[in-house]
């Protein structure tokens, strides 16, 4: 399959980010009981000022709602994306910096990443997976419920469509700077590229693999894919100060 290198790379990244943004459709998520009795995370308003057909991300106004009293406590500001975590929520604030913050039902906030990448997602065991951006590079993190924050991969130009697996590993779509978006797999000890690993933007792509557009399709593609590179030693399995 022949695709324009520059256009194909742009399409790959657009699929990664667009699919993640479009995944924020659920309006209610149950979270662990906190100050409000059995709080639920609810979307109380959604706005989208982008023109029809644009890639502009919608913005969400969130609140914690008590399932016993129905009381709602609005979360200050708007979110570009969010994922329930612990007794609260991890959300990307809708401003120029795009910080990823943790918000608890009592309104307390803490910053996870000053500049967020793709939308965060919660795994089946409660682990929060997120992307932090540092200039032209991104890191992929796994924040456990107990508080341990591990860097699964770093030094990439882009990462998104985070898809946690039942075994605790993570499949995602990533690209090195100057590279082409492909399927990556990260565990607690290693990260490896599985598709489009050696392709470079601006050069012919004789064996280009299209990246899936949904988490379900990505996990399915991962099961059918055999590694074509050895696991990276990735001196990056350490966080930035």
N, C-alpha and C positions, 0 to 999 in steps of 0.2 A: 504494500500500500504506500503511495507517494503522497506526502503532505508538505505544503510549504513550511520550512522549519520555523520561521518566526511566527507564522500564523498558528501552526500546530502547538507551539509552546504556549502561546497566549490562550489558545482554546483549552489546553490542558489545565492551566492554572485557573482559568475562568470556571471550568467545571468543578475544580476543587473548592473554590470559594463560594461559587453560586449555589452548589448543592448543599453546602453547609448552612448558608444563610436561609435557604428554603426549607431547611429541616425544622425551623422554629415555628411549627404550626400548632402544636398542642397548647391548649389554653389552661390546663390544670395539671399540677404535679404535686403528689403528696411527699412531704418531707418529714424528717424526724421531729417529734414534738419538741417545742421550745417554749418560749414565754407564752405564746398563744397556744391554746389547747389544740393538739393535733393540727398544726398549721398546714395549709395547702398553698402552693405557689400558683398564683393565677395571673393571667394577662387581663388587665382591666381596660387597656386601650392599645391600638396598633395604628401607626401612621406610616404612610409611604408617599413621599413627595416626589419620587422619581417619575419621569415620563413613562408612558406605557411601553413595555418591551425593554426597559433599561435594566441594568444589573444593580441598580441602587438597592441597598439593603433596607428592609422595613425597620422601624424602631418600635420598641415595646415598652409600655408602662406596666410594671409588675407590682404585685402586692402579696402580702401574706394574709390568708383568710383562716380564721378559726372555724373548724368544722362543727364545733359545739355551739358557738354563739353567732357565727356568721360575721363577726367583726373583721374588718379589713384594715390592714396597715400598709399604706402605699410605700413603695420604695422610691426614694428621691431620685429624680432624673430618669432618663430613658436608656434602654439597653439595645444594642445591636444584635446581641446573641446572649444566651444564658443556658445554664445547666444546674439543676438542684445539686447541692452538696452539703453533707452533714445536716444541720438543722436549718440551713439557709440556702443561699444561691450564689453561684459564681456568674458574674455577668460582665460583658464588655460595654463600657460606658460609651454613649453616643456623643463623643466629642472628637476633636482633631487628634488627640493623643491616643485614643482607643485603649485606655488602661483596662486590665482585667482585675476586678475586685471581688472579694468575698463579702457578702452582706448577710447578717444574722437577723432573725425576726425582731430583735430589739433595736435594729437600725445601725449597729456597729459595723464599720467597714474596715477592711484591710486589703492592701494592694498585693496581688500575686505577680503581676507583670506590668511595668509602666507602659509598654506598648504591646498589645495583643496581636496575635496572628489570626488563624482560623478560629471559628467558634469552639468553645470547650464542649466536652461530652463526658457523661458519667458512665463508668463501667458497671457491670452487674454486682460487683463486690463493693461498690460505693466509691472506688477510686476516680479521681477527676483527672482527665487528660486535657492538656491545653498547650497552646503554642505561644511562646514569647518571642518578640522580635527585638533584635539588636542591630540597628542599621540595616545592612543588606543581608544579614543572616538571621536565621530563626533557630530556636531550640524547641524540642518536643519534650514535655514534662509529664510525669505521673505523680500526682499528689494523693497519697493514701489518707484514709479517714483518720488514722492515728497521727498524721502530721508529717510523715517522711515525704520529702519532695525529691524525686529522682529525675535526672536528665536522661532521657532515653536516646536522644539524638541531637546533635548540634552541627553547625557549620553548613547547614542547608540554605538554599536561597528561598525556598518556599516549602510549606507542609500544610496539609489540610485533609478534609474528609476522614477524620480520626474514627477508626472502627475498632473498639476493644473486642478481644476474643475471650471466651470462657476460661482459657488457660492463663489469663493474666497478661498476655502479650498484646501488642497493638499493631494493627495494619493501617497504613495511611498512604496517601498520595504525596510524594515529595519530589523535589528537584534540587540538584546542586546549582550554584550560581553558574550560569552559562550552559546548564544542562537542560534536559527534557524531563517533563513530569512522568513519573512511573510509580509502580507499586513498591512500597518499602514495608519491612517487618521489623519490629523492635521488641526485644525482651529486656529483662532486668540487666542482662550482661552484654548484649551485643545488638547491633542494628545492621541490617543488610538491605541492599537494593536488589529487587527481583526482576524488574522490567525497565527497559530503556536506559540501562545503567551507564552505557558508554556513549550514548548519543549526545551531540552538542548542538546548541542553537546556531543556525546559520550554515549548517552543513547538511548534506543529503542524509536521509533516514531510511536505509534500505529495509530495516526490520522494525519499524515503529509499531509499538503496541498502544492502542487507544486505552486511556485510563477510564475506569468505570465512573459513572456519575452519581451513584448512590452507595451508602454503606453496605447494603445487602449485596449489591452487585460486586462491590470491592472485595468483601469477604468470600464470595463465591469464586471470584477470579483468583484470589490468593490460594484457595484450596486446589486449583488446577495448575498453579504455577510452580515450577521447580527453580530453585536458586541458580543463578548463572554467575554469581560472584561469591567469593569467600566472605565470611563475616568480617565487618570492619573492626579494626582494633579501636578506632574512634577514640583518640585520646580525649575526645569530647564527651565521654561518658562522665564528665565532671561539670559542675555548674560554673557559671561566671560569677565573679565576686559582685 
